[in-house]
Amino acid sequence: MVTTGELRERIRKLNRNRVFFPVFTFALLFLIATFVSPYFLTSTNIKNIASQLAIGAILAMGEASVIISGGIDLSVGSVLAIAGCVNAVLMKWYATSISLSLIAALFVGCFAGFLNGIVVVKVRIPSFIMTLAMAATARGLTLVITGGKPVSGFVAAFRSLAGYVGPIPVLFLIATGLAIIWQLILSYTRFGRHLYATGGNELASRLVGLNVDRVKVVAFTFSGLCAALAGVLLNARLNAAYPTAGEGYELDAIAASVLGGVSFSGGVGSIIGAYMGAIIMTILGNILNILKVAAFYQYVAKGIILALAAISLSRGVKFAK
Amino acid sequence: MRKALLVLIAFVVCGMLAMGQQKPVIGVFISTLKNPYFVTLAEGAKAAGEKFGVQVVVYDAQDDAALQLRQVEDALASGIKAICINPVHAEAVIPAVELANKMGVPVFSVDRDVVGGVRVCYIGTSNVLAAEQGAATLIRYLALAKRPLPWRIVILEGIPGASAAIEREQGFKNVFDPLIKGGAIKIVADLTAHFDRAEGYRVMADILATTKDIDAVIAANDEMILGALEAIKAAGLKVGFPNGIILMGFDAIDDAVNAVRSGELVGTIAQAPFIQGYWGVEAAYRYLVENWRPPAGTSIYPPTGALFIPTPIAVVTAENVEQVAAITRTPPALPGTK
């Protein structure tokens, strides 16, 4: 038999595990949604959610890596746009092959992220400012490249990125696969441990001889890569690239990370957590839509639910920055 | 746990808000409700919903095409019967329309058309034609004011890439280009202010920092021209016909109509968003219930190839400003009905 005291102790331990909360919230949301709408648990809707969550989840993984390293990346929305437009322009206007244009787009993303990282560690500009500058520059260049016009109508082979393998959306497989791989890297490699150490206590990490700068540059580069991948996938999903794509997505990515237990103070959190956070955000939007909640009330409901989630989460944190 | 309970309560409340009626549901997908123009469109849609006894659900895509696609997917999954869509982008929303086609749900585009998928019809105004009328009106007033040639004009454009911005730019060009070649007008600046009032102010202020020698400003929407108006006033310059800077807007939102009344704007183009929203829902309702189809002889909207049900436009000036509200808020009979 388990006494109440023991039970409480167990719940307390569970609570300390930061992935517990997002998983719990996810389960709760899922249950409530099933309960309040007969449309939620239909195969169409579940398929919708699975493909909808990919873009946000991929951005959140990159964002989470940067936040864990102790920084912030405000450029992911704009990098998504520039990589997506490079991808589209190469395919449509220069008849480049799918794989080459995809590689070019990912390279653009990595380069933007790398530039963010290198300036932050070498010139020592706060990442907040550097990535904000990158956001403006990348958005501007996107408009320059496309002449402000959307680029649309891609070949079927490219669009199959937004298709299905059996009943499962390819987008979902990519996002989930990436989450698992990157989580394994962070959990089981030296780089992963260094990332947490850097974010947890940068000075101490430097003093024990870690190459903190390199760790940070890798985190930013990964975030750029994620944003670029998201841009390409968004192209496949919409069958169009447009220069205003991804505006404000950085805030969603940050919110998803924090919901998933990534701490703003750095050094705490997980990729799977951020991934769960993105799923929660997606389901939240989905429920409000299928419940046909009027547009203006959606903002209110979303805000309140986000705040409630954050309040519940804050229990494990000693102090907030 | 108490907090979890709070989350639960929040949801149940949302659920309550949403449930209630069990009438056929028509989804109205708006590009952004931050723009009063589309708020009026949504009002028209709701008014038609009440008139015809259907439930109208309005979705706000916040100018994000990806979000709009999600909203359409979610709404289709929840069993809506017809779609009135005001797309964020003419192209990026095609997958949403195709999805509706696949599920046999009729699609009506309002105010802006989608360039792919099957639409029953496009209900809106020709932006090119309306912009041409606006530009022509501006020229008429400049001539009446007997300004010395060349007239120096500032153009404020909309969001780069948005179809309304592209088409209105085309309309302005159609009127201005021959005059520029003939030396009658000179374009001082041709810049985007993203359809936004604060941007309109900022961009105009920047232009005024370079020159104050300006005869007229024309903007691709009222938000921008009203922002520009404030910037011009802040710079201490005179506005209005015949001696000040002559300002021409587009959309006839309430603030702009008031500004026409007070003489600060010389005119604006009334596009009747209320009628667009109203006709959108009315057409969807009649399509579902009365087997309505766009009548034979309906013209084609050349840029997109859709069957085109044009809603009325009016150039609002000091002469007719008092009648505008009545004109643009009273839906005439939908073509093909009595």
Interface residues (C-beta under 8 A of the other chain):
Chain A: F24 T25 L28 L29 I32 A33 V36 S37 Y39 T42 T44 N45 N48 Q52 I55 L143 T146 G147 G148 K149 P150 S152 G153 A162 L234 R237 L238 N239 A240 Y242 P243 T244 A245 E247 G248 G285 N286 I287 L288 N289 I290 L291 K292 V293 A294 A295 F296 Y297 Q298 A301 I304 I305 L308 A309 I311 S312
Chain B: K3 A4 L6 V7 L8 A10 F11 V12 C14 G15 L17 A18 M19 V25 I30 L33 A42 Q55 V57 V58 Y59 D60 Q62 D63 D64 A65 A66 L67 L69 R70 Q71 E73 D74 A75 L76 A77 S78 G79 H89 A90 E91 A92 V93 I94 P95 I159 P160 G161 I166 T192
